[in-house]
Amino acid sequence: MLRRKPAEDRKADIVAAVLVLADRIGPDRLTTNDIAHEVGVTQAAIFRHFPTKAELWTAVGDAIADRLEEAWQQAVNANETAETRVRALISTQLRQIEKTPALPAILHSRELNVDNATLRERFRRVLMQYQNHLVTNLEDMADAGKMAATVHPKDAAVLLTSLVQGIAIRWNLGSRSFAILPEGMRLLEIQLALFACKAGNR
């Protein structure tokens, strides 16, 4: 007789299945029946672990947020200069998207965010944390004369997050026909060079 998995292990299996299916089907179209089929359990088993779909998505959101926060912190801790930390934050985010292609669709899903206030707030906090990491290090770059006086760190952070989002959209729409990390880092270098234009006038 097969032993039943511990509840926490089964929950982790369900969350992992949601991340796979969100990429394959789309987060807004995903049903508990799809998830049950992917995990190999009954639909009732899904609801035993997550009584509502909102609770399931909240658990998925927590898993995503924890993964991102840990990766960002490692990127910051592993690099000594502001400039290398900015590069590491961008490359880390691109790697996370490559590893979990459904990530942008989940983070920016209108249906999920409108219907689930807890999930919306969790994603708002985690995205603000990423923005804050970028702003802090861009401010340090500006103080070191690595950015033009006309470039404001908060604006620069918005441009960099938009760069990541734009590449992710192009990567997905293009059937992932190019390597997202080298393409993203190539464009990042162009953006950093533009930030540095007229840096000598600071």
GIVEN-V910041 format. One record per helix or strand of 3 or more residues. SS is the DSSP state (2 for helix, 1 for strand). FROM is the first residue (numbers start at 1). LEN is the number of residues. If there is no record, write none. Layout:
ss:SS from:FROM len:LEN
ss:SS from:FROM len:LEN
This chain:
ss:2 from:7 len:18
ss:2 from:32 len:8
ss:2 from:43 len:7
ss:2 from:53 len:25
ss:2 from:82 len:18
ss:2 from:103 len:5
ss:2 from:110 len:6
ss:2 from:117 len:27
ss:2 from:153 len:21
ss:2 from:180 len:17
ss:2 from:199 len:3
